[in-house]
Amino acid sequence: GNRMKAMGVIPGPSDLIYLKPGGKPVLMELKTDNGVQSPAQKQWQATVEAAGYEYFIIRSLEAAQKQFL
């Protein structure tokens, strides 16, 4: 943890960024069926949505395929 902090890594950013052709990036957080966001992840979501970006919590491959394909 201290090594990551020393490198400038902050808690909360999403797991994936999808670069939509011709569109804005979409940020995605991967969670299990019963996984929950940390407070830092909720703050990150609020920040990116306030900036006009899409943010999704993805709980399965099928859900991701429905959303993006």
N, C-alpha and C positions, 0 to 999 in steps of 0.2 A: 504494500500500500504506500509506504513512504517513498519508494523508488518511483512509482507512478506519479505521485504528487510532485516530486522533485522535477519530473519531466514536463509538468504543466497539465497533466490530465485532470479534468474536473469530473465530479460525479454527476450523473444524470443524463448525458447525451444518449440519443437513441442508438439501437444496435445497428440499424441499416439505413442507408439513404438510397432511394430509387431515383435515378435520373430519367424522368419521363421524357421521351422524345418530344421536342417542341413545347415542353411545359416546365413548370417549376419542380424542383426536387421534392420528393415525398419522403418524410421521415417515418421510420417504423421501429416499434419496440416489440421484441419477441417475448411472449409469455406462455406459460403452460395454461391449461384450462382454469386452474385456480391461483395462478400467479398474480401478484399485485405490484403496482408501481411503488417505488420508494418516494418519499417526499421530494428528493432531488429530481427524480424522473418526472413527477407531476409539474414541478416548476419549469423544467426544460420544455415539456409539452406546451405549457401556457406561453412561454417565451416564443417558441417557433410559430404557434398558431397566431399570436398577436402580430408577428411579422408577416403573416399572410401565407404561411406554408401549411400543407396538409400533414397530419400526424395520425398514424394508425397504430393500434395495438393488435398484433397478429398472433392468434392463438393456434393456428393450424395451417398447413400447406394449402388445404382446400379453401380456407378463408382468403388467403393471399391470392390464390388463382382467381377466385370470384371477383376480388377487388381490382386486380390489375391486368387480367387477360380478357 
